[in-house]
Amino acid sequence: MKVVIKTKDRVEKFRRKTYSKIIQRYDFDENEVYLFVSSDKDLQRYHEAYPKCKVIKGDKGIAGIDNFIVNYFDEGEVYVYMNDDVSGIYEVVDSKNLKEVEDLKSLLEKLIKVCKEKKLTYAGFYPVCNPFYMYKQKDIRQDLSLVMDGLSICINNKDVKITEIPVKKPDGSLFIGDFSDVEKCIQHYKSKGGVLRFNRFAPKIEYYGKQGGIQGRDVFTEKYVAEFMLDMYPEYISSIRYKKDGKTSLRIRSNPKIKKK
């Protein structure tokens, strides 16, 4: 089972999170772990720290490295996609309780099997690790729903390409934004007619860290990138939710009519 992880400047954080909590905890073969980095410095540091893993230098930026990964693998090649800061995956018990998944490999194999049966190329889990919301959901969805790519299954699909969104900030600096989680779901849906989601399971992931991850976003860039995506995908995105801290989220339509290329 190939495991694909994009990471930047987080050698030790990766060790504390995904490496120890997922790779070692569930006994994944490190020789099948692909670490995608975007600098020569990280190429050397990760290779020295994780000599069994395959460390590969790709393009810069979240969209750049995502597109590089899709180009790197063959069409139809299956891999598990993870962030470098996953701290666990949990199953809902009831509206107040979760339990840690004991056999992650079997769960992922089941996800892959159902994904292939339904002729889909993207699958994952409920986006928020919160039993109150998870307990209310149907076990499985296969329409257009949000799957966070931090722990997901990809059957490599060359139709999927993430958009780099350049934003000129008020101070004159340039920020390259994206909404990769939402856009991946939309593009897989456009290509295959659905996205598979197991709602009874959810990973715990840190999306806004102080190092690596999503850096440089602020109220201005969040608003710009969200509005850019709404203009780009009006058939698939219904509205933007503006949060008190300046962050944004996109509401996607569950069964939109697929717009042909």
N, C-alpha and C positions, 0 to 999 in steps of 0.2 A: 504494500500500500504506500504509494508516494505521498509525501507530506511536503507542501510548499509553504514557505514562510517568507514574507518580506520584512526586512528589519533594517533599522538605521540607528547607529550610535547607541545601541542598547545591549552590549555584550553581556553585562552582568544582570541586567533586568530580564533579559531573555532566559538566563540561567535560573533566576528565581521564579519566573512565571511559566511560560509555555514549556521550556525544556524540562524542568523538574516536575511541574504539575500535570503535564500532558505526555510529553515524549517518554520520560522515564517512568512516570506513574503507570502508564498503560502499555509499557514495553514496546514502543514503536522501534523499528529497525533504523538506527541512525544513518546507515548507509543509503537509506531511501528518503532522507530528509534533505530538501533543497532549500538553502538559505540564499535569498536574493538580496543583494546590497547594491548601493549606487556610488561607491567611492573606493579608490585604491586602499585608503586607510582601513575602511571596514572590511575589505576583501582580505587583508592580511590579519587583522585582529580576530575576525570570526574563524578564519581558517586555523589559526593557532589555538583558539579557545575550544573549537569543536572539530577536531581533525577527522572524525568519521563522517561528518556531514559534507554534502556537496555545496560549496560556497561559490556563488556565481555573481559576477558584476553585471548589472543591467543598467537601464536608463534612470535618470533622476526624476523625483516627484512620484506621488502616489499613482497618478494616472499613467505616467511613463513606465513605472516598474510593472504595473498591472498589465499593460499592453505588451511589454517585453515578455512577461510570463506566458501570455497566450501565444505569442509568436514562437517562444522557445519550445513548447511541447507540440506534439503531433495532433492533428484533428482527431477527436474522439478519445484521446488519452485521459485516463481518470486520475485525479489527485484530490487529496484533502487539502483545503486552503485554510491556513491559520494565521492570526496575528501573532506577534511576538510576546504579547502580554495577557495570554489566556490563563486564568487562575483556577478553572474548573468547569465542569459541565454537570447540570443538575436536571433531575426529573421532578415534575410536580406531583405531590402526594394528595394534597387538598388545597383549599383556598388560603391556607396559612403556612404550609410546610413544603419544603423541597428535600430531596435526597440526592446524594452524589451518585452519578452513574458508575456502576461497577465494571461494566464491560463496554468501553467506548468503541473498540474495534467492531464488535458485533453490531452495535447501533449504526455505525458508519456503513458497514457492509449492507445492512438492511436498507439504509437510505439510498445507497448506490443501486441496489437491486430494484427498488420501487421506481427510482428515477429512470432506469433503463427500460423497465416494463412500460412506463408511460411515455417513453421516447422524449424525455426532457433532458436538459443539459446542466441544470443548476438546482441545488437543493441545500436546505439548511434547517435552522431551528428558530424558535420564537425569539424575537429581537430583544426582549427585556426579561431578565432573570427575576421575575416577580410572580409568586404563586397566585396572588389575587387575580391577576389578569390571565395567566396561563390556564388556570382551572376552568375558565369560562369558555375556552376555545374548543372547536372541533379538533380531533386528534391530528388530522391531516388536511392540508390545503394544497391545491394545485392550480389556483388561478394566479393573478398577479398580486403577490404579497411581498412585504419587505423581508428579505433575508440579509442579515448582517454578514459580510464576508469574513469576519474574524474567525469563524469556524463554519466551514461550508464544504460542499462537494461540487467539484467542477468536472464535467465531461467536456474536455477542451473544445471550445466552439469559436472558430475563427471569425464568426460574424460579430462577436462582442468586442467592442473597442471603447474605452473610456475617454471622455472628452477633457482635454486640458483647457481651463477657463482662465485667461489672463485678466487680472484686475489691476488697474492703475489706482493706487491708493492716494488719498489727499496729500500725503507728504511727498508724492512723486515716485515712490518705490513701486516695484512690480511684484504682485503676488499671483502665484499660479494655483487656482482653486479647482475643486472637483466635487462631485457628489457620487463617489464611486459605488457605494452600496446600492443606492437607488438606481443608478444608471445600469449597473450590472443586471439587476432584476428586470428592468424594462427591456434591455436588449436581448436577454435570454428569452423573455416572454415573446418578444416580437419574432424571434427566430424559431421558437418551438411551440408557442401557444400556451405556455404555463411555466410556473416556478413551483417546485415542491417544497413544502415546509412541514416539519414535524412539530406541532405546537406544544407537546407535553415536555419538551426538552429545551433548555436554553443555556448558553455558555456565559460565564462571568468574564468580562473583558474590560480593560481600561482604555477608553477611546480618546481621552484628552490627557496625555501625560506631559511632563515637563521636558522630556527628552524624546527625540524621534517622533514617531506617530504623527498626529495632526498638529503642526506648528504654524504660527504666524496668522492664524485666523483671528478676526476681530468682528465687531458689530457691522462695520462697513463691508468687509469682504463676505461675511456670512449672508448678508442681505443681497449683495450683488450676485453671488453664485447661485443662491436659491432662485432669484428672479430669472437668471439666465436659463436655469434648468426648466422652470415653468414655461418660459417662452419656447424652449426647444422641444418639450414633450407635453404640449397642452392636452393631447388625447389620453395621456397616461397619468399625469399629475393633476390633481383637482385643486390643490391650494397649498399655501405655505403657512406653517405655524411658527409664529415669532415668540420666543421664550424670553422671560424676564432678564436672563443673563446675556442676551444678545445672540444666543445660538438659534439656529433654525432647524426645522425638520419639514419634510415634504410629505403630503398626504397623497398616496397613489390610489388610483381607481382599481377596483378588484377585478372587473371583467371588461376592460375596454376593447373596442374593436381595433384589431391590429391594422396599423397603417402600413401599407406596402412601401418598399424602398423606392 
